[in-house]
Amino acid sequence: MRVSIQAILRLTAILVCAGSLVATKAGADGLVPTSPQSTGKWQDASLEDYRKHLTALTDLTKACAKARDLKACDPLLVGLDDRVPLGEKGEQRLVRYGWLRVLYSHAEESDAAQQAPKGGKPPATSDESVRAKPASTTELLENAVDRLQDDLEQAGAARDPKPDYKAQRATMQQVLAGSEFRGLKQLDARDSFMERVNRWLNHLFEGMDKLRPRSAWIGRALIWGFLTAVGVGLVWALLQMERRWRIRLLPDVDGPAPGAASARDWQLWMADAREAAAAGLWREGIHFLYWAVISRLESKRLWPADRARTPREYLALVAPDDARKPGLGSLTQTFERTWYGGRPTDETEFRRAEERASELIGAGLPVQSGGAPR
């Protein structure tokens, strides 16, 4: 019993010494880079040390795939995990190689021995043969080499300087300086808002379209309801524009244009009408009454000042629902018959025209003979 224990102890010591010798030889050959700082199962490594370690592991994996024995596929050859610095903020990343150590431990045995049935197990049935076979150790070693090479490329790319796009930027500025791009401008708040509205409408219609397979009438009703609302809004806007066009709202100006009827006060027109009536010139009196009314309405900005208009054009500028339109229409007919038509008139017709002018000018206040309406 004592002899067996001593033999076991001697065998253990021999294995430990052999492992130390192998690791020492591998380190001397440069296959496994050493680091002065190590803690537990990982070591602090610079980016350059990390690249050297990946290069060594790539060569070790190729040698293991070629030899497939205990010496070339010893898991101890992998070495410690690397803790690599990332960027300039002091961050670090721990790169583990446990997967490679496990692969090395399985690589000591050939693929045929691994795939052979163990313990007298019968061959696989038809159902089991249909299943996909796992990758062999040889294929896993080839994949490990590719993975290590990819990691090495990524580690080398980290040292590459940031690309300089000065040439591309200069070319783009030269293209944008062309005449076809002069109308471009930076997006403002209004453009951003309209873009958000456009995205919202697209999202809304997409949601309506999804309702069609479930309830076709709901999506159709929403779409037609939206189109109806848009149509009503457009009609209302056109009506408002048409009304503003008919009323002809004027901007604030210092005074009427030269030559317009409102350039002369309506009181002066009324005074001329009374002087003509006193002299028995009824035709001239009606003429002055008409322009007194036009001057008064024009001064209230019912239409833009323009002496080139005809009496019918002045009448057309008044809205149909305006209460002054009938009175102005009657005075316009009297003025056209007597002034342009040359029809004789008398005092009675002048007095009727004077009453209409008084209603249009003084909001119903009568015109006192010999004075202006108050």
Secondary structure as UniProt FT lines:
FT   HELIX           2..28
FT   TURN            29..30
FT   STRAND          38..39
FT   TURN            40..41
FT   STRAND          42..44
FT   HELIX           47..67
FT   TURN            70..73
FT   HELIX           75..78
FT   STRAND          81..86
FT   TURN            87..90
FT   STRAND          91..95
FT   HELIX           98..107
FT   HELIX           111..115
FT   TURN            119..120
FT   HELIX           126..130
FT   HELIX           137..157
FT   TURN            158..159
FT   HELIX           166..176
FT   HELIX           179..181
FT   TURN            182..183
FT   HELIX           189..211
FT   TURN            212..214
FT   HELIX           216..247
FT   TURN            258..259
FT   HELIX           261..263
FT   HELIX           266..278
FT   TURN            279..280
FT   HELIX           282..299
FT   TURN            300..301
FT   TURN            307..308
FT   HELIX           311..316
FT   TURN            320..321
FT   TURN            323..324
FT   HELIX           325..335
FT   HELIX           336..340
FT   HELIX           347..362
FT   TURN            363..364
FT   TURN            369..370
//
